[in-house]
């Protein structure tokens, strides 16, 4: 799962959202220096990733993508699942999308003092340009993948990704709808947990 799903799965706690946002960007020593509640968000992020990576339906989607997009299949499916979260938002999330985004952006801005500079800069870009809204439309997904292309060593492997997303939409949607409730159950354990 990419930014949106991680942030959505921890929507009930601003500190968990900040940690969940930081899950992919922090190194060991940086994690241990965080306040405990934000550190729990990093731990939640990594638990979400483990559960997602082990899911057989996600692996099947990755096999479909790998036939065209090679080693980037898991990265692309993570991003694509955010789009399918948007498509199913009213079914799986308790709050409307726009208020969720406003609340989330406020939480991330408030958490910037605990972030390394590179992560804080991303928060500025994310909130200023409303990145989460990009996942809601096909045009927005084209922008997301275009931004990703510039960061890859083999950007040619992204060629045709928008067509793949459309062609494999039923498999993505099925995998998402089976996986997301399990991820929500995992995230719920972090409401009261003392990890």
Buried (B, 14 or more C-beta within 10 A) or exposed (E): BBBBBBBBBBBEBBBBBBBBBBBBEBEEEBBEEBEEBBBBBBBBBBBBBEBBEEBEBBBBBBEBBBEBBEEBBBBBBBBBBBBBBBBBBEEBBEEEBEEBBEBBBEBBBBBBEBBEEEBBEBBEEBBEEEBBBBBBEEEBBBBBBEEBBEEEEEBEBBEEBBEBBEEBBEBBBBBBBEBBEEBEEBBEEBEEEEE
